[in-house]
């Protein structure tokens, strides 16, 4: 768990809805609201260091509210469940 302050600097909160919970269970994805300054390689590195899991892919988008949403895809379901449980999604 290296650099936890980077995690808390760039990740604002996990997005918890019915749809995102199903994404964790079915698609091995976790959805986070992040700082606008965060980019894909930085988010991938932060998640890898904070939770010790391999990240397959990171997608980002700007919501209509003006928030930056990151969809983190993991290689296996166990990693997604581990991160979701640690963040309080499940």
Steps between C-alpha positions, in 0.01 A plus 500: 500500500734766374403866480150491652489879500512493117192278501309738725628800306362384164208269586206693642253216563368176348177525302248266662185428299317184398667516160853535640449214746395277209810616309717378788330160505461437126768703319785528756474881500505762776374855444665792681453876496850647472673837490499670160880507499528119517589320178476133398860391569497674839171336601627159390816545707314627806254207501780248446705641789210557741335158464771279348289388202558504124294753305406402145360831377388845613227699328424860598218736413360831616144479633233763426552624856863578409654219706762263362395135514754217473395146413775261612501154338683212670640176359304272733187521713684444827697823454183699425327356807806571717510868396120541522496353850788721614320809367170402661308438179404144595 
